[in-house]
Amino acid sequence: MPSTFFGLNIAASGLRAANAALNTTANNIANANTDEYSRQKVDQRASDALRVFTSYGCAGAGVDTIAIERVRDEFYDVKYRTNETLLGRVTQRNYFNQLTQEYFKDDGITGFSSLFAKMQSALQDVMKASGTTEAKATFVSSLSQITDYFNHMSESLKQLQNDINQEIKMDCDTINSYAQQICSLNEQINIIEMQGSRANELRDQRDELLDKLSKIVDIEVSETKVVDVNNPERETGATRLIVNIAGRQQLLDSYSYRKLICVARESNENVNQSDLVGLYDIKWAPTNYKEGDDPSRLDVFKLDSKLIGGELQGLIDMRDGNNGFYFNGEVVDSIKNKNTGLTTVTIKVSNPELMDMTKCTLPQAGKIEVASKIYSYEDWQYDGGDTYTFVLTAESTRSTTPPKERTASVGGSFEYQGIPYYMQQMNEWVRRFSARVNDIMAKGYTADSIEGRYILTGTSELDSQAQFSYPQLTSLSNNKGYYDVTAGNFVVTRELRSNADLLATKMDVTEGESEYKNIEMLNEFLSKEDIFRGATSGEFLDKVLGDVALNTSNSETLESTYTALEKTIGNQRLSVMGVDEDEEASALVQFEHSYTLNSKMINTLSKVYDRLILETGV
């Protein structure tokens, strides 16, 4: 049965509830402009009624203040983070596509189309001037400007690839930092909430970090309550937070997390022939991993996964994007030489583009994957048909050799047109152009009736002064053709630059020195012959610039779309979790009124007790 002062206890509970509501409202108003702050409200319910053994049965016992909770909708959080992941990816694509487009644009002076037109004009002057030395020298100079253009473009794209590479490392470091902070917050939250309180502000900080993390990489968050192992029906008040990234790869679990470590590739570990040396592979490492530890046994973070998402995915798309073109085939033979310890692996390919050396992107030495195991190769040969032979290092085949009838690949499929794609396009043009021009020149004769010679080649990586000879480029023994000539080492032969009279102008050795039919054939080739994607030599820029312009337009459109969605979803989320000052002002009046009424109730009951105790003598 309730006591004489039961009504006073009821009023006191109402006073406490109103006071808690007023304090919470004050906190909301104070944080109205605080980013990521979630509006809070007092969770209260009627106290359990007391049985009074009267005709009305039970008497209300006032109000219980259960907790101060955040007002937040998990559905909007998931929508917001999903959109952030998409926005982060296209933002990085758009930014670097625009830079790539600027590199390829023709400014009317130093762009490809301008230089090519200048070279054609110089070639026509050779015909008009009956092959004077000055006209030939001008043509050779204009041809050198074309090779310089490709050298410069190659260097510019490699520098851009390096910038992207450094941003990938920064993103990995940021992910590690966020994971560490989230784990620390998890521990603080559980310490507070196991004591019966709600760590609202700490949860806001944690959600802010998860929002930021979602823009870098795709995330999946799950939080479950921790129960007493000895009494599964009793909740401890703690929770277990698990964050998975990049397609359900676990980043953290409550208080422990894994790191993403960037490991630079060595010069013999490149995936593409024209890649910058030192590009980062990403690996998973334990929390206690530190710089200098051996990374060889760490789990690999799959860069070619399509589930990475966020800014990291966008950066990988641009750094490694090969438009799905990479080396892959089936192992048909594997033989180990007992004397040398070297293993030769024969691989058959089915993709027609892999049988065209002008498109080849294989590095001379690198890593090849067979049956999920990585091997190192030091050389490879091509038979001119559909078969490649790789020479594997003894160290990589010490414990096992590649099995037959298994898929082999170098690199992976990155379904985007990034830096490797544009490098491959330039290399293909350079090789086709060099082969055709050299073929025309080698069959002609100089004005002095000396046999013509090749005029375009490449320099060796080991010695920049060494040039590939014509027999090296046309030898049938290795079937690689102009594979060694790339946009980065493309040059006019040293001999022609020194003596422009070595230009083969005649087709017939018996003709006079003013005959220039070989130059006419070269001009015909430049103007009419298709050598690159169904276009003439001079239309190279139209094709490549068309690719990058389309990619830029698409990424720009998507960025605008996801930016608009970010604002829309953000407003929807704010409508739930945000602080509305007008709403809080209204609530302030409501709770003030409640507080006043409860105070009056206590005042009234005080008078009742005074009369009851002092005047009736109870």
PLY file of the C-alpha trace (Angstrom):
ply
format ascii 1.0
element vertex 618
property float x
property float y
property float z
element edge 617
property int vertex1
property int vertex2
end_header
0.00 0.00 0.00
1.38 3.47 -0.82
2.65 5.71 1.94
1.15 8.98 3.12
3.76 10.85 1.04
3.05 8.83 -2.12
1.78 11.90 -4.00
4.94 13.82 -3.16
7.07 11.04 -4.68
4.96 11.13 -7.84
5.38 14.88 -8.17
9.10 14.58 -7.50
9.46 12.00 -10.32
7.67 14.40 -12.66
9.96 17.20 -11.55
13.04 15.10 -12.26
11.69 14.08 -15.68
10.91 17.69 -16.61
14.33 18.79 -15.39
16.05 16.09 -17.51
14.01 17.17 -20.54
14.94 20.83 -19.98
18.64 19.98 -19.69
18.48 17.83 -22.83
16.73 20.62 -24.73
19.42 23.06 -23.59
22.08 20.64 -24.86
20.30 20.36 -28.23
20.08 24.14 -28.60
23.75 24.55 -27.66
24.74 22.04 -30.39
22.34 23.30 -33.04
25.30 24.17 -35.31
27.58 21.28 -34.33
28.40 19.01 -37.28
27.31 15.37 -36.94
25.54 16.07 -33.63
22.45 13.92 -33.19
19.44 15.48 -31.51
18.74 13.89 -28.14
15.50 13.24 -26.33
14.51 11.92 -22.91
13.08 8.43 -23.00
10.49 8.20 -20.23
7.60 5.92 -19.32
5.01 5.55 -16.61
6.30 3.87 -13.47
4.84 0.54 -12.53
1.51 1.08 -10.78
1.03 -0.04 -7.18
-1.75 -2.34 -6.03
-3.72 -0.57 -3.30
-6.38 -3.19 -2.54
-9.28 -0.82 -3.22
-12.12 -0.85 -5.65
-9.99 0.91 -8.27
-7.24 -1.66 -7.87
-3.98 0.13 -8.70
-2.53 3.64 -8.25
-0.14 5.31 -10.69
3.37 5.75 -9.32
4.62 8.64 -11.43
7.16 8.61 -14.26
10.51 6.86 -14.79
13.27 8.55 -16.79
14.82 5.60 -18.65
17.58 7.20 -20.71
18.61 10.10 -22.87
18.67 8.69 -26.39
19.93 9.96 -29.73
17.30 10.54 -32.41
18.83 8.80 -35.41
17.59 6.60 -38.29
19.91 3.76 -39.29
18.18 3.52 -42.69
19.28 7.03 -43.64
22.79 6.34 -42.31
23.13 3.36 -44.67
21.73 5.34 -47.62
24.05 8.25 -46.92
27.17 6.08 -46.63
26.30 4.11 -49.75
26.02 7.36 -51.70
29.28 8.64 -50.19
31.03 5.51 -51.45
29.78 6.11 -54.99
30.54 9.83 -54.80
34.10 9.24 -53.59
34.81 6.93 -56.52
33.52 9.20 -59.29
35.07 12.32 -57.71
38.56 10.84 -58.01
37.85 9.62 -61.52
36.60 13.02 -62.59
39.55 14.90 -61.13
42.22 12.75 -62.74
40.32 12.38 -66.03
40.29 16.15 -66.32
44.06 16.26 -65.75
44.57 13.54 -68.38
42.38 15.47 -70.82
44.47 18.60 -70.28
47.64 16.65 -71.14
46.17 15.39 -74.42
44.54 18.64 -75.51
46.08 20.36 -78.52
46.94 23.99 -77.79
47.64 24.71 -81.45
51.42 24.76 -80.95
52.74 21.76 -79.01
49.79 19.37 -79.34
49.94 16.19 -81.41
47.69 17.33 -84.25
49.59 20.60 -84.63
52.97 18.87 -84.64
51.75 16.19 -87.05
50.41 18.81 -89.48
53.73 20.64 -89.23
55.58 17.41 -90.04
53.38 16.75 -93.08
53.97 20.28 -94.31
57.73 19.80 -93.91
57.52 16.52 -95.85
55.73 18.26 -98.70
58.44 20.93 -98.69
60.99 18.16 -99.26
59.16 17.30 -102.48
58.74 20.92 -103.54
62.37 21.81 -102.87
63.58 18.78 -104.83
65.08 17.30 -101.71
67.44 20.04 -100.54
69.39 19.42 -97.36
67.62 22.30 -95.59
64.17 20.89 -96.41
65.22 17.42 -95.24
66.66 18.84 -92.01
63.39 20.68 -91.36
61.43 17.45 -91.83
63.76 15.51 -89.53
63.40 18.25 -86.92
59.59 18.13 -87.15
59.69 14.33 -86.88
61.84 14.68 -83.75
59.20 16.97 -82.30
56.68 14.14 -82.73
58.94 11.72 -80.85
59.56 14.37 -78.17
55.81 14.80 -77.82
55.34 11.12 -77.01
58.34 11.17 -74.65
56.81 14.12 -72.83
53.33 12.54 -72.72
54.78 9.32 -71.34
56.66 11.19 -68.63
53.59 13.31 -67.79
51.32 10.29 -67.46
53.89 8.50 -65.31
54.07 11.53 -63.04
50.27 11.53 -62.86
50.39 7.81 -62.05
52.86 8.58 -59.27
50.55 11.26 -57.84
47.68 8.78 -57.80
49.98 6.19 -56.23
50.81 8.56 -53.37
47.12 9.32 -52.84
46.44 5.59 -52.55
48.96 5.42 -49.72
47.40 8.44 -48.05
43.97 6.80 -48.23
45.34 3.60 -46.67
46.95 5.62 -43.86
43.66 7.46 -43.32
41.73 4.18 -43.14
44.20 2.93 -40.54
43.83 6.12 -38.53
40.03 5.95 -38.62
40.08 2.28 -37.61
42.30 3.06 -34.63
40.05 5.94 -33.52
36.88 3.86 -33.89
38.37 1.05 -31.79
39.30 3.56 -29.08
35.78 5.01 -29.13
34.28 1.50 -28.96
36.15 0.87 -25.74
35.08 4.19 -24.20
31.46 3.65 -25.25
31.32 0.20 -23.70
32.90 1.36 -20.43
30.19 4.02 -20.07
27.24 1.95 -21.26
28.08 -1.07 -19.13
27.40 1.25 -16.18
23.88 1.94 -17.43
24.42 5.31 -19.17
24.29 6.21 -22.86
27.45 7.51 -24.53
25.60 9.67 -27.04
28.38 12.14 -27.82
30.93 9.35 -28.28
28.55 7.53 -30.59
28.20 10.72 -32.64
31.97 10.91 -32.96
32.10 7.28 -34.05
29.34 7.75 -36.64
31.19 10.77 -38.03
34.28 8.63 -38.54
32.18 5.92 -40.22
30.70 8.55 -42.57
34.19 9.73 -43.51
35.40 6.15 -43.92
32.51 5.37 -46.27
33.76 8.00 -48.73
37.17 6.34 -48.93
36.03 2.72 -49.19
32.83 0.70 -49.20
31.88 -0.23 -45.63
29.47 -2.59 -43.92
28.71 -1.92 -40.24
27.06 -4.29 -37.77
26.53 -3.73 -34.04
25.24 -6.47 -31.76
24.55 -6.57 -28.04
26.92 -8.55 -25.82
25.23 -10.97 -23.41
26.52 -12.70 -20.30
28.02 -16.06 -21.34
26.79 -17.62 -18.11
23.31 -16.15 -18.49
22.46 -15.55 -22.16
19.25 -13.75 -21.22
21.18 -11.00 -19.41
22.59 -8.16 -21.49
25.85 -6.67 -20.22
25.23 -3.23 -21.71
28.27 -3.57 -24.02
28.03 -3.92 -27.79
30.24 -5.54 -30.42
30.92 -3.39 -33.49
32.27 -5.04 -36.64
33.29 -2.98 -39.67
33.95 -4.75 -42.97
35.32 -2.96 -46.02
35.83 -3.66 -49.72
33.45 -6.58 -50.01
33.23 -7.93 -46.45
36.92 -7.91 -45.60
37.08 -7.30 -41.87
38.76 -4.04 -40.88
37.95 -4.01 -37.17
36.15 -5.98 -34.49
35.35 -4.01 -31.31
38.78 -3.07 -29.91
41.11 -4.66 -32.50
41.75 -3.69 -36.11
43.88 -4.57 -39.11
46.10 -2.20 -41.07
46.37 -1.63 -44.80
50.08 -1.58 -45.65
51.44 -0.23 -48.95
54.38 -2.20 -50.34
56.27 -0.67 -53.28
56.92 -2.94 -56.26
60.49 -3.56 -57.33
61.64 -2.85 -60.89
61.03 -6.52 -61.83
57.53 -6.58 -60.33
55.69 -4.20 -62.66
52.32 -5.32 -63.99
52.45 -3.29 -67.22
55.44 -2.57 -69.45
55.10 1.22 -69.12
54.18 1.35 -65.43
56.12 3.59 -63.12
58.52 1.63 -60.91
57.47 1.62 -57.26
53.68 1.43 -57.57
52.11 0.18 -54.36
50.54 -3.18 -53.71
48.27 -3.23 -50.65
48.40 -5.90 -47.95
46.59 -6.64 -44.73
48.74 -6.43 -41.59
48.07 -6.91 -37.87
47.82 -3.92 -35.54
51.34 -4.42 -34.19
52.93 -4.39 -37.68
55.57 -1.69 -37.98
57.70 -0.32 -40.78
60.64 -2.60 -41.50
58.79 -5.85 -40.75
58.72 -8.54 -43.44
55.61 -7.99 -45.61
55.99 -11.18 -47.69
53.72 -13.29 -45.47
50.93 -10.75 -45.21
47.52 -11.34 -46.78
47.00 -9.60 -50.12
44.37 -6.89 -50.54
42.94 -7.63 -54.00
43.35 -4.48 -56.07
41.28 -5.83 -58.97
38.24 -6.41 -56.76
35.17 -4.55 -57.99
33.84 -4.24 -54.42
36.45 -1.83 -53.00
34.37 1.28 -53.64
34.96 4.88 -52.60
37.93 7.11 -53.34
40.30 4.14 -53.11
38.47 2.39 -55.96
38.52 5.56 -58.06
42.27 5.96 -57.54
42.94 2.31 -58.41
40.76 2.67 -61.53
42.90 5.57 -62.73
46.28 4.15 -61.69
45.73 0.57 -62.94
42.81 0.87 -65.38
43.65 -1.22 -68.47
40.16 -1.38 -70.00
40.10 -5.11 -69.22
43.18 -5.86 -71.37
45.78 -7.97 -69.58
47.77 -11.12 -70.20
45.92 -14.36 -69.46
45.97 -17.85 -70.86
46.20 -21.55 -70.00
49.33 -23.43 -68.95
49.92 -26.24 -71.47
53.41 -27.27 -70.39
55.75 -26.81 -67.42
59.33 -28.10 -67.49
61.98 -27.67 -64.81
65.67 -27.81 -65.79
67.49 -29.77 -63.08
70.85 -28.22 -63.99
69.87 -24.55 -63.90
66.89 -24.80 -61.57
64.90 -22.66 -64.01
61.37 -23.61 -65.02
59.90 -22.82 -68.43
56.14 -22.49 -68.62
54.31 -22.60 -71.93
51.04 -20.68 -71.99
48.46 -20.67 -74.74
46.34 -17.54 -75.21
42.95 -17.21 -76.90
42.49 -13.42 -76.99
43.43 -12.22 -80.52
44.78 -8.94 -79.12
47.39 -10.88 -77.13
48.72 -12.17 -80.47
49.48 -8.61 -81.64
52.83 -7.35 -80.33
51.94 -3.74 -81.09
49.35 -4.00 -78.30
51.60 -5.92 -75.91
51.81 -4.59 -72.33
53.81 -7.42 -70.73
56.86 -6.25 -68.77
60.08 -8.05 -69.68
60.31 -9.42 -66.13
57.61 -9.57 -63.49
55.13 -11.70 -61.58
52.79 -14.31 -63.04
49.93 -15.97 -61.18
49.08 -19.62 -61.78
46.45 -21.46 -59.73
46.38 -18.68 -57.09
50.17 -18.86 -56.58
52.56 -16.09 -57.58
55.77 -16.90 -59.50
58.54 -14.58 -60.68
59.66 -14.70 -64.30
62.87 -13.22 -65.67
62.10 -13.42 -69.40
59.45 -14.43 -71.91
59.30 -15.33 -75.57
56.53 -15.31 -78.15
56.20 -17.83 -80.99
54.31 -15.51 -83.33
51.10 -17.47 -82.95
49.15 -18.14 -79.79
51.90 -19.36 -77.45
54.14 -17.62 -74.92
57.01 -19.20 -73.01
58.00 -17.78 -69.62
61.26 -18.48 -67.82
60.55 -18.61 -64.08
63.19 -17.89 -61.46
64.58 -20.78 -59.42
63.63 -19.11 -56.15
59.94 -18.81 -56.98
59.68 -22.47 -58.05
61.71 -23.91 -55.17
58.70 -25.44 -53.41
56.34 -25.97 -56.35
56.04 -25.55 -60.10
53.01 -24.28 -62.02
50.49 -27.05 -62.75
49.23 -27.71 -66.26
45.72 -26.89 -67.47
45.42 -23.97 -65.09
44.77 -20.33 -65.86
47.81 -18.04 -65.79
47.72 -14.25 -65.68
49.96 -11.22 -65.32
48.14 -8.43 -63.52
44.36 -8.38 -63.57
41.34 -6.99 -65.34
40.64 -3.38 -64.39
37.51 -2.43 -66.31
38.34 1.23 -66.68
40.38 3.38 -69.02
43.11 4.63 -66.72
46.78 5.53 -67.16
47.88 2.04 -68.38
45.20 2.16 -71.08
46.39 5.50 -72.44
50.02 4.37 -72.28
49.09 1.23 -74.20
47.28 3.30 -76.82
50.33 5.54 -77.31
52.66 2.54 -77.48
50.47 0.87 -80.09
50.49 3.98 -82.30
54.24 4.46 -81.91
54.95 0.84 -82.87
52.63 0.77 -85.87
53.84 4.15 -87.09
57.53 3.27 -86.64
57.17 -0.09 -88.39
55.43 1.38 -91.43
57.71 4.43 -91.77
60.85 2.31 -91.38
59.57 -0.19 -93.92
59.10 2.59 -96.49
62.47 4.21 -95.75
64.45 0.96 -95.72
63.24 0.06 -99.22
64.24 3.40 -100.75
67.49 5.15 -101.61
69.06 8.44 -100.68
69.67 11.20 -103.24
73.24 9.84 -103.43
71.88 6.37 -104.35
72.81 4.90 -100.97
70.48 2.22 -99.66
67.83 3.66 -97.36
67.82 2.97 -93.65
65.30 2.99 -90.83
64.70 6.37 -89.20
62.61 5.63 -86.07
63.66 3.51 -83.12
63.80 3.38 -79.33
66.50 3.67 -76.69
67.49 1.00 -74.21
66.43 1.34 -70.56
69.91 0.23 -69.49
71.69 2.78 -71.67
69.84 5.83 -72.98
72.52 6.29 -75.66
72.00 2.79 -77.07
69.42 2.50 -79.85
67.67 -0.60 -81.12
68.99 -1.58 -84.51
66.77 -2.34 -87.47
67.56 -6.08 -87.37
66.60 -6.12 -83.67
63.23 -4.56 -84.46
62.47 -6.75 -87.47
64.10 -10.03 -86.49
61.91 -13.05 -87.06
63.70 -15.04 -84.37
61.93 -13.44 -81.39
58.63 -12.44 -83.05
58.36 -9.41 -80.76
58.70 -6.85 -83.51
58.65 -3.31 -82.18
57.68 -4.40 -78.65
60.78 -2.68 -77.22
59.78 0.70 -78.70
57.45 2.67 -76.44
56.19 6.22 -76.14
58.79 6.77 -73.44
61.86 5.79 -75.50
60.62 6.71 -79.01
63.33 8.62 -80.96
64.57 9.51 -84.42
67.78 7.60 -85.15
70.98 9.34 -84.13
72.39 9.00 -87.67
69.47 10.79 -89.32
69.51 13.59 -86.77
73.21 14.08 -87.52
72.85 13.88 -91.30
69.44 14.64 -92.86
70.76 13.58 -96.30
70.39 9.95 -95.12
66.65 10.33 -95.69
65.64 7.87 -98.43
63.90 10.03 -101.05
64.11 7.74 -104.14
62.40 4.45 -104.91
64.68 3.59 -107.85
68.45 3.67 -107.44
68.85 4.58 -111.12
66.85 7.78 -110.82
68.44 11.21 -110.38
68.97 12.90 -107.04
65.87 15.11 -107.47
63.51 12.09 -107.65
61.29 11.84 -104.54
58.79 9.03 -105.15
59.70 7.42 -101.83
58.75 10.67 -100.10
55.47 10.61 -102.03
54.82 7.11 -100.74
55.54 8.26 -97.19
53.20 11.21 -97.64
50.53 8.89 -99.04
50.87 6.70 -95.97
50.57 9.65 -93.59
47.47 10.97 -95.38
45.47 7.90 -96.28
46.65 4.65 -94.75
44.77 3.43 -91.67
47.09 2.18 -88.94
45.36 2.90 -85.64
41.80 1.92 -84.72
40.63 2.33 -88.31
42.13 5.81 -88.64
45.15 7.40 -90.27
48.29 8.32 -88.36
47.27 11.93 -87.92
43.93 11.00 -86.36
45.54 9.40 -83.32
44.62 12.30 -81.05
40.99 12.24 -82.17
40.65 8.64 -81.03
42.44 8.94 -77.70
41.06 12.37 -76.84
37.61 11.00 -77.63
38.14 8.28 -75.02
39.32 10.62 -72.29
36.68 13.24 -73.12
33.92 10.63 -72.84
35.33 9.34 -69.54
35.57 12.88 -68.21
32.03 13.70 -69.26
30.65 10.53 -67.68
32.50 11.00 -64.40
31.53 14.68 -64.27
27.86 13.81 -64.79
27.99 11.08 -62.13
29.75 13.38 -59.68
27.00 15.99 -60.13
24.34 13.32 -59.66
25.83 11.85 -56.50
26.59 15.31 -55.11
22.91 16.20 -55.52
21.92 12.91 -53.88
24.35 13.60 -51.04
22.52 16.85 -50.35
19.07 15.25 -50.64
19.87 12.26 -48.42
21.77 14.52 -46.03
18.69 16.72 -45.66
16.52 13.65 -45.07
18.91 12.49 -42.40
19.08 15.94 -40.83
15.29 16.04 -40.67
15.58 13.17 -38.20
18.86 13.75 -36.36
19.31 17.49 -36.82
18.35 20.17 -34.29
15.49 22.44 -35.33
15.68 25.60 -33.19
11.97 26.37 -33.58
11.08 22.83 -32.52
13.42 23.02 -29.53
11.95 26.42 -28.53
8.48 24.88 -28.56
9.72 21.92 -26.51
11.36 24.34 -24.07
8.00 25.97 -23.32
6.37 22.56 -22.97
8.96 21.23 -20.50
9.04 24.53 -18.59
5.28 24.28 -18.18
5.61 20.68 -17.02
8.29 21.66 -14.52
6.13 24.51 -13.19
3.10 22.25 -12.78
5.08 19.61 -10.92
6.51 22.33 -8.69
2.97 23.55 -7.95
1.98 19.98 -7.23
4.73 19.70 -4.63
3.72 23.07 -3.17
0.10 21.96 -2.94
1.02 18.67 -1.32
3.24 20.53 1.17
0.19 22.53 2.33
-1.85 19.34 2.55
0.81 17.71 4.71
1.11 20.82 6.89
-2.62 20.74 7.62
-2.61 16.98 8.03
0.34 16.88 10.42
0.21 20.21 12.26
-3.52 20.90 12.46
-5.05 17.42 12.80
-2.32 16.01 14.99
-1.92 12.82 13.01
0 1
1 2
2 3
3 4
4 5
5 6
6 7
7 8
8 9
9 10
10 11
11 12
12 13
13 14
14 15
15 16
16 17
17 18
18 19
19 20
20 21
21 22
22 23
23 24
24 25
25 26
26 27
27 28
28 29
29 30
30 31
31 32
32 33
33 34
34 35
35 36
36 37
37 38
38 39
39 40
40 41
41 42
42 43
43 44
44 45
45 46
46 47
47 48
48 49
49 50
50 51
51 52
52 53
53 54
54 55
55 56
56 57
57 58
58 59
59 60
60 61
61 62
62 63
63 64
64 65
65 66
66 67
67 68
68 69
69 70
70 71
71 72
72 73
73 74
74 75
75 76
76 77
77 78
78 79
79 80
80 81
81 82
82 83
83 84
84 85
85 86
86 87
87 88
88 89
89 90
90 91
91 92
92 93
93 94
94 95
95 96
96 97
97 98
98 99
99 100
100 101
101 102
102 103
103 104
104 105
105 106
106 107
107 108
108 109
109 110
110 111
111 112
112 113
113 114
114 115
115 116
116 117
117 118
118 119
119 120
120 121
121 122
122 123
123 124
124 125
125 126
126 127
127 128
128 129
129 130
130 131
131 132
132 133
133 134
134 135
135 136
136 137
137 138
138 139
139 140
140 141
141 142
142 143
143 144
144 145
145 146
146 147
147 148
148 149
149 150
150 151
151 152
152 153
153 154
154 155
155 156
156 157
157 158
158 159
159 160
160 161
161 162
162 163
163 164
164 165
165 166
166 167
167 168
168 169
169 170
170 171
171 172
172 173
173 174
174 175
175 176
176 177
177 178
178 179
179 180
180 181
181 182
182 183
183 184
184 185
185 186
186 187
187 188
188 189
189 190
190 191
191 192
192 193
193 194
194 195
195 196
196 197
197 198
198 199
199 200
200 201
201 202
202 203
203 204
204 205
205 206
206 207
207 208
208 209
209 210
210 211
211 212
212 213
213 214
214 215
215 216
216 217
217 218
218 219
219 220
220 221
221 222
222 223
223 224
224 225
225 226
226 227
227 228
228 229
229 230
230 231
231 232
232 233
233 234
234 235
235 236
236 237
237 238
238 239
239 240
240 241
241 242
242 243
243 244
244 245
245 246
246 247
247 248
248 249
249 250
250 251
251 252
252 253
253 254
254 255
255 256
256 257
257 258
258 259
259 260
260 261
261 262
262 263
263 264
264 265
265 266
266 267
267 268
268 269
269 270
270 271
271 272
272 273
273 274
274 275
275 276
276 277
277 278
278 279
279 280
280 281
281 282
282 283
283 284
284 285
285 286
286 287
287 288
288 289
289 290
290 291
291 292
292 293
293 294
294 295
295 296
296 297
297 298
298 299
299 300
300 301
301 302
302 303
303 304
304 305
305 306
306 307
307 308
308 309
309 310
310 311
311 312
312 313
313 314
314 315
315 316
316 317
317 318
318 319
319 320
320 321
321 322
322 323
323 324
324 325
325 326
326 327
327 328
328 329
329 330
330 331
331 332
332 333
333 334
334 335
335 336
336 337
337 338
338 339
339 340
340 341
341 342
342 343
343 344
344 345
345 346
346 347
347 348
348 349
349 350
350 351
351 352
352 353
353 354
354 355
355 356
356 357
357 358
358 359
359 360
360 361
361 362
362 363
363 364
364 365
365 366
366 367
367 368
368 369
369 370
370 371
371 372
372 373
373 374
374 375
375 376
376 377
377 378
378 379
379 380
380 381
381 382
382 383
383 384
384 385
385 386
386 387
387 388
388 389
389 390
390 391
391 392
392 393
393 394
394 395
395 396
396 397
397 398
398 399
399 400
400 401
401 402
402 403
403 404
404 405
405 406
406 407
407 408
408 409
409 410
410 411
411 412
412 413
413 414
414 415
415 416
416 417
417 418
418 419
419 420
420 421
421 422
422 423
423 424
424 425
425 426
426 427
427 428
428 429
429 430
430 431
431 432
432 433
433 434
434 435
435 436
436 437
437 438
438 439
439 440
440 441
441 442
442 443
443 444
444 445
445 446
446 447
447 448
448 449
449 450
450 451
451 452
452 453
453 454
454 455
455 456
456 457
457 458
458 459
459 460
460 461
461 462
462 463
463 464
464 465
465 466
466 467
467 468
468 469
469 470
470 471
471 472
472 473
473 474
474 475
475 476
476 477
477 478
478 479
479 480
480 481
481 482
482 483
483 484
484 485
485 486
486 487
487 488
488 489
489 490
490 491
491 492
492 493
493 494
494 495
495 496
496 497
497 498
498 499
499 500
500 501
501 502
502 503
503 504
504 505
505 506
506 507
507 508
508 509
509 510
510 511
511 512
512 513
513 514
514 515
515 516
516 517
517 518
518 519
519 520
520 521
521 522
522 523
523 524
524 525
525 526
526 527
527 528
528 529
529 530
530 531
531 532
532 533
533 534
534 535
535 536
536 537
537 538
538 539
539 540
540 541
541 542
542 543
543 544
544 545
545 546
546 547
547 548
548 549
549 550
550 551
551 552
552 553
553 554
554 555
555 556
556 557
557 558
558 559
559 560
560 561
561 562
562 563
563 564
564 565
565 566
566 567
567 568
568 569
569 570
570 571
571 572
572 573
573 574
574 575
575 576
576 577
577 578
578 579
579 580
580 581
581 582
582 583
583 584
584 585
585 586
586 587
587 588
588 589
589 590
590 591
591 592
592 593
593 594
594 595
595 596
596 597
597 598
598 599
599 600
600 601
601 602
602 603
603 604
604 605
605 606
606 607
607 608
608 609
609 610
610 611
611 612
612 613
613 614
614 615
615 616
616 617
